[in-house]
Amino acid sequence: MGAHGINGIDHLVIVVRDLEKAQDAYRRMGFTISPKGRHGELKSANHTIMFGAGDYLELLAIEQPHPFTAFFSDVLKTREGIAAAALKTDDARAAQRLLVEAGYPAGEPVEFGRPVELPGGAQQARFTTTPIDGVPEWGGRVFLCQHHTPEVVWRPELIQHDNTVTGLAALVVAADDPDATAASYARLFGTAVEARGPARVVPTGSAPIVVADPAALHWGWTGDPALAVPRPFLAGMVLTVADLERAQQALQKSKFPTVVGNGVLRVSSASACGAMLAFAKEFDLGALIP
């Protein structure tokens, strides 16, 4: 395991007000969407977008207020978009002890699950999560996620997408002080910040975190409305595709405005439920931020 029992980014949580509209938007962009799931005890519902690289996206809606999801409800008062980064861990309870010893405000692990409809009948997907709250430099909720039943959620039929996305290439964080935000993330992952022009890159063990100010991000996502959100915040992501031409065809079918250039396809947060998206065959920061 990496520092504090963390192995990288597990998934990104995109909070939405209307789960069915969000599902439709991402399906139109060529993603395969899992059947609707409900976290019964947490009063929330979701659809997931699973990737073969071992990470995924979660479209999350809050059905009723609950203390565990209060942060997401607060975000939805002002915007939709990426509200949390879930981090990989093999043992959420052991990692919580390591985080507390290091001075992080890591809460008690929470165990929960949701039913998953499978050809042979429903099975329970089970998770243990450890919240880490109260670090404003991160720009969103960060929590650890241990999968007890990965075979239930990473299904062969769910990791094939018409847009050929294979995984998360980078999480993009907008910050007025990229140095401070990147340094805080680097301490969590036990890595060193890499300066790349106006951006700062934090290795995580899987997809890196790219931190930049709005002026730098404006070059890649010109005029994106998300760049007006108070910072820092989890602004967007870069996704790896196996076939850029097929990805472009899928986005053209969606009828969502798509900016094409430097081997990157960019979709505005206005089309993607508050998240700025970029699709590329390989991650090239210079194609997004000069």
Secondary structure, DSSP 8 states (H G I E B T S, - for coil): --GGG--SEEEEEEE-S-HHHHHHHHHHTT------EEEGGGTEEEEEEE-TTS-EEEEEEESS--GGGHHHHHHHTT--EEEEEEEE-S-HHHHHHHHHHTT--B---EEEEEEE--TT--EEEEEEEEEE---GGGSSEEEEEEES-HHHHS-GGGS--TT-EEEEEEEEEE-SSHHHHHHHHHHHHT---EEETTEEEE--SSS-EEEE-HHHHHHHSTT-GGGGS-SSEEEEEEEEES-HHHHHHHHHHHT--EEEETTEEEE-TTTTTT-EEEEESS--GGGT--
